[in-house]
Amino acid sequence: MPTEHLDLTGLKCPLPALKTRKVLGRLPPGTMLEVRCTDPLASIDIPNLLNETGDRMADQHREGEHIVFLIEKAAANER
């Protein structure tokens, strides 16, 4: 599975969720998206975004100051 990377370090709410939505919109189904954020509100906003889009959270963890999300882009018929 191909993996895209999105570094949103330093961006504040609502930008991490908005930029994640934009990138997810252009990815083909099955693609993994790794998103790195520093805004603590992203821990709430990005899971809520995925509830709306139907994409799947494969992993969420912290690496130092970063919150890292691994998201799998869903097929259109899975939404």
Buried (B, 14 or more C-beta within 10 A) or exposed (E): EEEBEBEBEEBEBBBBBEBBBEBBEEBEEEBBBBBBBBBEBBBEBBBEBBEEBBBEBEEBEEEEEBBBBBBBBBEEEEE
